[in-house]
Amino acid sequence: MTTLTPTFSRTITGHLSELLEFPRLLIERDVDFTYCNFAGQFDENSTNCTNCEFGEACLWLNQERRPSTDACSVEQLVDALQTAEEYLRTRTSHSRSCNCETCSWLREARHFLHTRSHWT
């Protein structure tokens, strides 16, 4: 989803929302809620959730479902992007020259985060 301003230029929040779509799809595919007692609704007070192999991903998915990314600040979206980048980076062991979809996304996310660090 691209967010457009009246001059039809891409906004930062629109770009971040678009960047977050790919990890959301991967994480939703990777997390298995088959035996989840909470139907995929992360409960930070439950040891079942905090000790679950999918706990980190489930927590991220639940945070990204609510509130809608349309209602999030740039900082919240950047935090979500950093978490998604870290999550996918730790689960990807491809070579530096790999051009798969995940590695391409990781390069794009890192580039955005690197340029973002120069704004502050």
N, C-alpha and C positions, 0 to 999 in steps of 0.2 A: 504494500500500500504506500503510495507516494503522496506526501502531503504537499499541497501547492499553496503558495501565497498568491495574492491578487496579481503579481507580476509573473506568475507561473514558474518561479524558481523553487528548487527543492529546499526544504527547511531542515535544520539539524535534527529536530525531533522526528520528522518524517524519515530521514535517512537512518536514524538509529532504530526506529520501529521496523524498517525494512531489513536492516542488518540482523535484528533479533528473530526474524521469522525462521531462518535456516537452523539455528541451534535449537529453537523451540521444537521444530519438526523432528530433529535428530534425537533430542532428549525424550520427547514423547514416545518415539519409536523404541528407544533403548530401555526405558523404564517399564518393568513388568508388574502390573498391578493385580495379577491373577490371584495372589494369595494375600493381598492387602486387606486388613481388617477395617481400614479407614477409607476405602474406595478411592485411593489416590489423593486424599486430602491430608496433607502433612500436619501432624500435631506435634509441636515442639516439646510438649510436656510428656509425650509417650516415649518410653524406652524402645518400643517396637519401631517407631519412626527414626529416632536418633541413632539406633544401631542397625537399621536396615541398609543393605548394600546400595539401595537406590535413594537413601535419605537426602543426600545433597542435591541430587537431580530433582527429586520430588519437591523439596523445599523451593528450589528455583522455579519450577513450573508453577507452583501455587502462588508464588510472589508475582510471577509474570502474568498470571490469569487475572489477578485482582490487584490494584485497579487496572483498568484498561490502559494500554500504553498511550492512548490519546490523552489520558488525564495525568500522565506522569511528567515530572520535570526532566530537564536535560540531565541533571545529576543522577536521578533515579535510573534513567535509561543507560547512562554511562556505567553506573554500578552494575546493572544487569548485563551489559556487554562485557565488562571485565570478568564477571563471574562465569559467563558463558564461554569466553575465550579461555579462561583457566581450565574449566571443566573439559572442553574439547581438546585442549592442548595436552592435558594429562592422560587422555584416552587415545591419543593419536601418536603412533610411532613410525611415521613415514619419513622418508628422506627429505632434506631441505629442498630438493628440486622437484618434489612430487607436485603434480598439478591436479590432483583429485579435487572434488568439490569441497571437501572439508578443509584441506590444506589451502585452497584458494580463499575460502572464507576466513580462515585464521590469518592469512596475510592481510586481507582487507580490514579485518577487525583490529589487528595490531597497528596497521597504518593509521586508522582513525584514532585509536587510543594514543599513539605517539604524537600525532598532530594536535590532539586535544590537550596533551600535557603542556604544550607550548602556549596555550591560550591563557593559562593561569599564572 
